[in-house]
Amino acid sequence: MTMTDRLGNITNNSSPGASSAVLDRPNRQTRRRSRGKVQRGLRAETTLDRVKGCGHYAIGNMVSVRVGEHGADYGRLMTCGSVWACPVCSARILYERTREVAQAIEAWEARQGSMGLVTLTVRHKRSDSLKEVWALVAKAWSRVTSGKRWATVKADLGLAGWLKTTEVTHGANGWHVHLHLLVFLDDSVSEDRFAAATGSLIQRWTDAVASLGGSALNGVQDAKLLVNPTLETAAYLTKNVYMPDDLALEVTRGDLKESAGRTPFGILQDAWESNERGQRNAADWALWREYEQASFRKRQQTWSQGFRASLGLDDARTDEEIAADEEGDPELGEEVTTVCWLPIETWRIIRASDHLYEGLLDAAAIGDAIPFLDAHGLEWLPPEEGYRFYAGRVA
């Protein structure tokens, strides 16, 4: 079985902030529902309009009730496409990004190339704002990858391309931003050569940070040559924090790891739970709002120019396109059926009540959506009639 085949059985696997998530299929519905609850609770707190409307406003005049192998969900709803700030959209986006990384690894292994993982970070203190730390990291990387010295580093390393992923956590010393670089090397690289070349890369990083008025210690940067980037490698890559099922998850699952404190989704989970207890934690909500503002419109992943195409990968879809693609929703399974449609008036009643919102999904999952709606006096339309009505109105 190839790495992509194995990842085909993985869906994004945690409620927001869960640090000990598992990948077993029976919990998919639970995880999806947990994300949905947090998303609904976030509406009253978020500073981002698109996140506020995500999963709440209908596209057009009808909402679908969909059932798949792993439960039920609502369709034809607005999506925000935020990989950073939406617990629901990020799940769909990171699933596809994980598959992309797995495909890239497979393609590079087929060419007998080597791979390594480099982690770069900066020193920070509690008084530093996330915006400041993030800007320092971004500017330092820009300096690292420019000029003649960068060409020398690439040649010494045999660097054919790279994938850069940004990770953010918050701990005792404040906001922590660091980069994971999955580096693809032209040929079989020895440990000594890799160590020497990445040593030059790390020195270039610390110099760039210093030139911008910051500080980065050589000893806390990390570089590992991935001799066999498979399941066995994941234990090291996750640094005993989270144990994904493959290397691709290490590079993509910025929402899961808690290596330097709480992840942003961990902060969101804690903040939401404080509201549920009736003891709103203003400090956690302030951290969350700082984070969603600082991350707004930033890219979580970046490939080196032209490298994706050289691997034969399809053109990458935007985060927004992935989140809006109901046909590609891995959470429900491959076979998804629309069991009924809800007129907008019915949807407004349902979304205003957790009892109705959750109850209809529970009923739909066991084939009782229609009896549930009838018992509550809620209007609905059968799949064929509802689809014609929906399509006609939006046209």
RODO-2510 file (C-alpha; in nm, 4 decimals, decimal comma):
residues 395
     n   res          X          Y          Z
     1     m     0,0000     0,0000     0,0000
     2     t     0,1393     0,3411    -0,0947
     3     m     0,1598     0,6372     0,1397
     4     t    -0,1234     0,8077    -0,0509
     5     d    -0,3377     0,4961    -0,0146
     6     r    -0,2796     0,4958     0,3610
     7     l    -0,3625     0,8642     0,3820
     8     g    -0,6770     0,7990     0,1853
     9     n    -0,8098     0,6385     0,5014
    10     i    -0,7279     0,9386     0,7166
    11     t    -0,9554     1,2300     0,7759
    12     n    -0,8653     1,5314     0,9848
    13     n    -0,8822     1,3944     1,3250
    14     s    -0,9409     1,6199     1,6150
    15     s    -1,1835     1,8478     1,7744
    16     p    -1,0214     2,1912     1,7905
    17     g    -0,7169     2,1820     2,0109
    18     a    -0,7240     1,8128     2,0915
    19     s    -0,3681     1,7046     2,1592
    20     s    -0,4287     1,3294     2,1773
    21     a    -0,6526     1,2809     1,8758
    22     v    -0,6894     0,9428     1,7135
    23     l    -0,7644     0,8437     1,3585
    24     d    -1,0211     0,5693     1,4073
    25     r    -1,3252     0,5892     1,1839
    26     p    -1,5982     0,5550     1,4514
    27     n    -1,5030     0,8930     1,5975
    28     r    -1,5335     1,0921     1,2755
    29     q    -1,8888     1,2002     1,3461
    30     t    -1,8014     1,2963     1,7030
    31     r    -1,5060     1,5033     1,5863
    32     r    -1,7080     1,6737     1,3155
    33     r    -1,9882     1,7575     1,5553
    34     s    -1,7424     1,8923     1,8118
    35     r    -1,5930     2,1235     1,5530
    36     g    -1,9406     2,2356     1,4541
    37     k    -2,0331     2,3236     1,8116
    38     v    -1,7197     2,5301     1,8564
    39     q    -1,7800     2,6977     1,5199
    40     r    -2,1300     2,8008     1,6269
    41     g    -1,9990     2,9296     1,9584
    42     l    -1,7331     3,1266     1,7764
    43     r    -1,9912     3,3349     1,5891
    44     a    -2,0461     3,5647     1,8874
    45     e    -1,6747     3,6129     1,9514
    46     t    -1,4888     3,6252     1,6212
    47     t    -1,3666     3,9488     1,4666
    48     l    -1,3762     3,8017     1,1147
    49     d    -1,7002     3,8451     0,9221
    50     r    -1,6499     3,5409     0,6984
    51     v    -1,5847     3,3165     0,9978
    52     k    -1,8950     3,4590     1,1643
    53     g    -2,1089     3,3580     0,8683
    54     c    -1,9440     3,0221     0,7983
    55     g    -2,1864     2,7318     0,8338
    56     h    -2,4611     2,9762     0,9332
    57     y    -2,5848     3,1505     0,6213
    58     a    -2,7386     2,9563     0,3351
    59     i    -2,6210     2,9856    -0,0234
    60     g    -2,9487     3,0649    -0,1906
    61     n    -3,2843     2,9719    -0,0450
    62     m    -3,2392     2,6082     0,0556
    63     v    -3,0141     2,3992     0,2815
    64     s    -2,9555     2,0296     0,2175
    65     v    -2,9385     1,7510     0,4747
    66     r    -2,6679     1,5074     0,3643
    67     v    -2,5930     1,1589     0,4917
    68     g    -2,2762     0,9577     0,4365
    69     e    -2,0956     0,6570     0,5734
    70     h    -1,9778     0,8519     0,8773
    71     g    -2,2873     1,0499     0,9762
    72     a    -2,4878     1,3488     0,8596
    73     d    -2,4249     1,7142     0,7902
    74     y    -2,5824     2,0235     0,6383
    75     g    -2,4973     2,1432     0,2891
    76     r    -2,5288     2,4523     0,0710
    77     l    -2,3987     2,6733     0,3490
    78     m    -2,1483     2,9542     0,3237
    79     t    -1,7867     2,8606     0,3984
    80     c    -1,5105     3,0963     0,5064
    81     g    -1,2129     2,8925     0,3838
    82     s    -0,9975     2,9913     0,6805
    83     v    -0,7327     2,7297     0,7531
    84     w    -0,6214     2,9357     1,0520
    85     a    -0,9387     3,0425     1,2275
    86     c    -1,2222     2,8053     1,1369
    87     p    -1,2376     2,4661     1,3091
    88     v    -1,4632     2,3291     1,0328
    89     c    -1,3009     2,4642     0,7151
    90     s    -0,9518     2,3874     0,8420
    91     a    -1,0436     2,0176     0,8681
    92     r    -1,1337     1,9943     0,5000
    93     i    -0,8379     2,2044     0,3898
    94     l    -0,5780     2,0157     0,5895
    95     y    -0,7089     1,6819     0,4669
    96     e    -0,6377     1,7830     0,1083
    97     r    -0,3035     1,9417     0,1962
    98     t    -0,2041     1,6191     0,3702
    99     r    -0,2757     1,4211     0,0564
   100     e    -0,0722     1,6660    -0,1491
   101     v     0,2302     1,6242     0,0759
   102     a     0,1949     1,2462     0,0649
   103     q     0,1827     1,2535    -0,3139
   104     a     0,4921     1,4754    -0,3245
   105     i     0,6821     1,2382    -0,0955
   106     e     0,5835     0,9388    -0,3085
   107     a     0,6877     1,1154    -0,6277
   108     w     1,0255     1,2124    -0,4834
   109     e     1,0932     0,8671    -0,3450
   110     a     1,0216     0,7273    -0,6926
   111     r     1,3031     0,9474    -0,8231
   112     q     1,5406     0,8113    -0,5583
   113     g     1,5790     1,1549    -0,4044
   114     s     1,6435     1,2325    -0,0382
   115     m     1,4362     1,4430     0,2005
   116     g     1,4950     1,6312     0,5199
   117     l     1,2997     1,8313     0,7733
   118     v     1,4314     2,1652     0,8974
   119     t     1,2685     2,3683     1,1742
   120     l     1,3499     2,7373     1,2156
   121     t     1,2357     2,9690     1,4913
   122     v     1,3182     3,2919     1,6738
   123     r     1,3525     3,3955     2,0358
   124     h     1,0480     3,5691     2,1766
   125     k     0,9150     3,7052     2,5009
   126     r     0,5717     3,7373     2,6523
   127     s     0,5444     4,1077     2,5708
   128     d     0,5937     4,0476     2,1965
   129     s     0,2754     4,0636     1,9939
   130     l     0,1990     3,7803     1,7538
   131     k     0,2006     4,0281     1,4673
   132     e     0,5562     4,1314     1,5544
   133     v     0,6896     3,7764     1,5914
   134     w     0,5199     3,6600     1,2735
   135     a     0,6553     3,9545     1,0748
   136     l     1,0082     3,8843     1,1998
   137     v     0,9870     3,5186     1,0933
   138     a     0,8462     3,6067     0,7502
   139     k     1,1030     3,8771     0,6800
   140     a     1,3908     3,6579     0,7974
   141     w     1,2862     3,3763     0,5636
   142     s     1,2662     3,6222     0,2750
   143     r     1,6230     3,7274     0,3440
   144     v     1,7411     3,3684     0,3756
   145     t     1,6083     3,2808     0,0289
   146     s     1,7554     3,5769    -0,1574
   147     g     2,1012     3,6645    -0,2850
   148     k     2,4070     3,4706    -0,3960
   149     r     2,4606     3,3007    -0,0596
   150     w     2,1248     3,1296    -0,0919
   151     a     2,2305     2,9878    -0,4277
   152     t     2,5405     2,8470    -0,2585
   153     v     2,3362     2,6903     0,0231
   154     k     2,1016     2,5286    -0,2305
   155     a     2,3917     2,3884    -0,4290
   156     d     2,5675     2,2522    -0,1202
   157     l     2,2466     2,0876    -0,0019
   158     g     2,1412     1,9631    -0,3451
   159     l     1,8094     2,1373    -0,2859
   160     a     1,5608     2,0743    -0,5641
   161     g     1,2595     2,2249    -0,3864
   162     w     1,0865     2,2746    -0,0558
   163     l     0,7550     2,3037     0,1198
   164     k     0,7309     2,5622     0,3977
   165     t     0,4632     2,5372     0,6657
   166     t     0,4097     2,7957     0,9381
   167     e     0,3125     2,6840     1,2884
   168     v     0,1944     2,9019     1,5768
   169     t     0,1628     2,8181     1,9458
   170     h     0,1325     3,0155     2,2689
   171     g     0,3082     2,9337     2,5924
   172     a     0,4668     3,0776     2,9036
   173     n     0,6918     3,3014     2,6922
   174     g     0,4151     3,4256     2,4686
   175     w     0,3590     3,3642     2,0998
   176     h     0,5860     3,1154     1,9273
   177     v     0,6069     3,1139     1,5457
   178     h     0,8268     2,8718     1,3599
   179     l     0,8720     2,7225     1,0166
   180     h     0,8815     2,3568     0,9133
   181     l     1,0683     2,3044     0,5884
   182     l     1,0303     1,9749     0,4082
   183     v     1,3341     1,9829     0,1794
   184     f     1,3648     1,7679    -0,1316
   185     l     1,7249     1,6845    -0,2224
   186     d     1,8485     1,5901    -0,5679
   187     d     2,0205     1,2646    -0,4855
   188     s     2,1294     1,0402    -0,2029
   189     v     2,2755     1,2742     0,0592
   190     s     2,5041     1,1613     0,3388
   191     e     2,4466     1,2623     0,6997
   192     d     2,7710     1,4630     0,6965
   193     r     2,6823     1,6549     0,3844
   194     f     2,3317     1,7240     0,5107
   195     a     2,4623     1,8429     0,8477
   196     a     2,7165     2,0756     0,6887
   197     a     2,4724     2,2233     0,4386
   198     t     2,1893     2,2708     0,6876
   199     g     2,4403     2,4199     0,9286
   200     s     2,5025     2,6888     0,6696
   201     l     2,1290     2,7307     0,6225
   202     i     2,0724     2,7696     0,9957
   203     q     2,3575     3,0193     1,0231
   204     r     2,2034     3,2161     0,7399
   205     w     1,8734     3,2094     0,9289
   206     t     2,0188     3,3353     1,2561
   207     d     2,2098     3,6081     1,0693
   208     a     1,8927     3,7188     0,8909
   209     v     1,6987     3,7348     1,2182
   210     a     1,9783     3,9371     1,3822
   211     s     1,9878     4,1787     1,0890
   212     l     1,6208     4,2516     1,1537
   213     g     1,6789     4,3262     1,5209
   214     g     1,5711     3,9871     1,6504
   215     s     1,7514     3,6887     1,7950
   216     a     1,7653     3,3213     1,6977
   217     l     1,9912     3,0688     1,8674
   218     n     2,1663     2,8115     1,6501
   219     g     2,1191     2,5411     1,9091
   220     v     1,7389     2,5489     1,9063
   221     q     1,7044     2,5195     1,5285
   222     d     1,6679     2,1653     1,4008
   223     a     1,7521     1,9666     1,0887
   224     k     1,7021     1,5948     1,0322
   225     l     1,7774     1,3861     0,7267
   226     l     1,4793     1,1598     0,6633
   227     v     1,6366     0,8289     0,5764
   228     n     1,2985     0,6616     0,5277
   229     p     1,0066     0,9055     0,5537
   230     t     0,7372     0,6550     0,6441
   231     l     0,5353     0,5593     0,9492
   232     e     0,8483     0,4950     1,1575
   233     t     0,9670     0,8500     1,1019
   234     a     0,6552     1,0094     1,2462
   235     a     0,7521     0,9451     1,6092
   236     y     1,0587     1,1657     1,5780
   237     l     0,8906     1,4273     1,3634
   238     t     0,6129     1,4825     1,6152
   239     k     0,8647     1,5246     1,8959
   240     n     0,6511     1,3259     2,1397
   241     v     0,3660     1,5743     2,1162
   242     y     0,1261     1,4244     1,8665
   243     m     0,1598     1,0948     1,6852
   244     p     0,0216     1,1275     1,3316
   245     d     0,0077     0,8310     1,0988
   246     d     0,2543     0,9692     0,8474
   247     l     0,5129     1,2308     0,7668
   248     a     0,2616     1,4336     0,5693
   249     l     0,0671     1,5087     0,8860
   250     e     0,3761     1,6558     1,0528
   251     v     0,4021     1,9132     0,7798
   252     t     0,0335     1,9951     0,7559
   253     r    -0,1314     1,9564     1,0953
   254     g    -0,0517     2,2932     1,2468
   255     d    -0,3839     2,2752     1,4291
   256     l    -0,2868     1,9694     1,6340
   257     k     0,0608     2,0151     1,7702
   258     e     0,1286     2,1642     2,1117
   259     s     0,5083     2,1572     2,1145
   260     a     0,5506     2,5017     2,2689
   261     g     0,2296     2,5387     2,4662
   262     r    -0,1253     2,5596     2,3422
   263     t    -0,2140     2,5609     1,9771
   264     p    -0,4517     2,8359     1,8630
   265     f    -0,7312     2,5800     1,8363
   266     g    -0,6426     2,4697     2,1880
   267     i    -0,6929     2,8296     2,3008
   268     l    -1,0229     2,8389     2,1135
   269     q    -1,1367     2,5157     2,2744
   270     d    -1,0546     2,6444     2,6228
   271     a    -1,2247     2,9769     2,5533
   272     w    -1,5364     2,8089     2,4172
   273     e    -1,5541     2,5727     2,7146
   274     s    -1,5322     2,8701     2,9502
   275     n    -1,8400     3,0156     2,7798
   276     e    -2,0196     2,6830     2,8081
   277     r    -1,9545     2,6878     3,1836
   278     g    -2,0862     3,0431     3,2074
   279     q    -1,7414     3,1663     3,3149
   280     r    -1,6135     3,3447     3,0051
   281     n    -1,2322     3,3562     3,0003
   282     a    -1,1607     3,7034     2,8643
   283     a    -0,7852     3,6413     2,8485
   284     d    -0,8237     3,3371     2,6230
   285     w    -1,0659     3,5194     2,3965
   286     a    -0,8222     3,8105     2,3728
   287     l    -0,5477     3,5680     2,2661
   288     w    -0,7764     3,4121     2,0082
   289     r    -0,8742     3,7470     1,8603
   290     e    -0,5113     3,8526     1,8417
   291     y    -0,4342     3,5298     1,6612
   292     e    -0,7171     3,5453     1,4080
   293     q    -0,6257     3,9035     1,3216
   294     a    -0,2552     3,8247     1,2865
   295     s    -0,3189     3,5156     1,0720
   296     f    -0,5784     3,6779     0,8475
   297     r    -0,4915     3,6350     0,4767
   298     k    -0,1626     3,4636     0,5510
   299     r    -0,0673     3,1399     0,3793
   300     q    -0,0008     2,8375     0,5922
   301     q     0,1870     2,6481     0,3229
   302     t     0,4167     2,7606     0,0431
   303     w     0,5942     2,5502    -0,2190
   304     s     0,9139     2,6686    -0,3808
   305     q     0,8439     2,8129    -0,7228
   306     g     0,7719     2,5520    -0,9888
   307     f     0,8429     2,2531    -0,7668
   308     r     0,4855     2,1214    -0,7419
   309     a     0,4593     2,1171    -1,1194
   310     s     0,7937     1,9381    -1,1507
   311     l     0,6515     1,6582    -0,9342
   312     g     0,3532     1,6188    -1,1632
   313     l     0,1022     1,7289    -0,8986
   314     d    -0,2251     1,8890    -0,9997
   315     d    -0,2558     2,2635    -0,9603
   316     a    -0,3200     2,3422    -0,5961
   317     r    -0,6693     2,4584    -0,5134
   318     t    -0,7079     2,7590    -0,2881
   319     d    -0,8176     2,7093     0,0723
   320     e    -1,1501     2,8691    -0,0176
   321     e    -1,2076     2,6284    -0,3068
   322     i    -1,1328     2,3252    -0,0912
   323     a    -1,3611     2,4358     0,1915
   324     a    -1,6504     2,5049    -0,0459
   325     d    -1,6262     2,1657    -0,2197
   326     e    -1,8984     1,9542    -0,0631
   327     e    -1,8289     1,6706    -0,3055
   328     g    -1,4783     1,6393    -0,1640
   329     d    -1,5803     1,6316     0,2019
   330     p    -1,3836     1,3425     0,3578
   331     e    -1,5714     1,3633     0,6846
   332     l    -1,8888     1,2023     0,5521
   333     g    -1,7292     0,9358     0,3334
   334     e    -1,7204     0,8737    -0,0392
   335     e    -2,0925     0,8074    -0,0870
   336     v    -2,2986     1,1077     0,0252
   337     t    -2,6745     1,1309    -0,0311
   338     t    -2,9057     1,4290     0,0065
   339     v    -3,2050     1,3043     0,2036
   340     c    -3,4062     1,6263     0,2024
   341     w    -3,3944     2,0020     0,1580
   342     l    -3,4826     2,2670     0,4129
   343     p    -3,6449     2,5936     0,3037
   344     i    -3,4633     2,8955     0,4409
   345     e    -3,7397     2,9570     0,6960
   346     t    -3,6927     2,6056     0,8343
   347     w    -3,3156     2,6474     0,8398
   348     r    -3,3419     2,9679     1,0419
   349     i    -3,5470     2,7853     1,3044
   350     i    -3,3058     2,4909     1,3167
   351     r    -2,9842     2,6922     1,3369
   352     a    -3,1261     2,8947     1,6278
   353     s    -3,1717     2,5819     1,8405
   354     d    -2,8910     2,3456     1,9408
   355     h    -3,1573     2,0854     2,0185
   356     l    -3,2986     2,0970     1,6661
   357     y    -2,9600     2,1402     1,4979
   358     e    -2,8033     1,8396     1,6681
   359     g    -3,1235     1,6390     1,6827
   360     l    -3,1813     1,6490     1,3092
   361     l    -2,8250     1,5342     1,2407
   362     d    -2,8656     1,2472     1,4880
   363     a    -3,1932     1,1479     1,3253
   364     a    -3,0573     1,1755     0,9719
   365     a    -2,7608     0,9540     1,0594
   366     i    -2,9982     0,6670     1,1400
   367     g    -3,2445     0,7337     0,8582
   368     d    -3,5039     0,9259     1,0595
   369     a    -3,4614     1,2810     0,9258
   370     i    -3,8129     1,3046     0,7832
   371     p    -3,9922     1,1718     1,0947
   372     f    -3,7887     1,4151     1,3048
   373     l    -3,8853     1,7129     1,0895
   374     d    -4,2502     1,6088     1,0812
   375     a    -4,2582     1,5601     1,4580
   376     h    -4,1372     1,9162     1,5051
   377     g    -4,3694     2,0625     1,2438
   378     l    -4,0821     2,1739     1,0212
   379     e    -4,1247     2,2108     0,6459
   380     w    -3,9005     2,0107     0,4135
   381     l    -3,8792     1,9081     0,0495
   382     p    -3,7754     1,5730    -0,0991
   383     p    -3,4369     1,5571    -0,2755
   384     e    -3,5562     1,5896    -0,6375
   385     e    -3,8116     1,8619    -0,5762
   386     g    -3,5831     2,0518    -0,3423
   387     y    -3,2918     2,0443    -0,5843
   388     r    -3,5058     2,1771    -0,8712
   389     f    -3,6351     2,4544    -0,6471
   390     y    -3,2861     2,5401    -0,5240
   391     a    -3,1323     2,5362    -0,8715
   392     g    -3,4138     2,7430    -1,0181
   393     r    -3,3917     3,0134    -0,7532
   394     v    -3,0149     3,0576    -0,7696
   395     a    -3,0184     3,0688    -1,1506
***
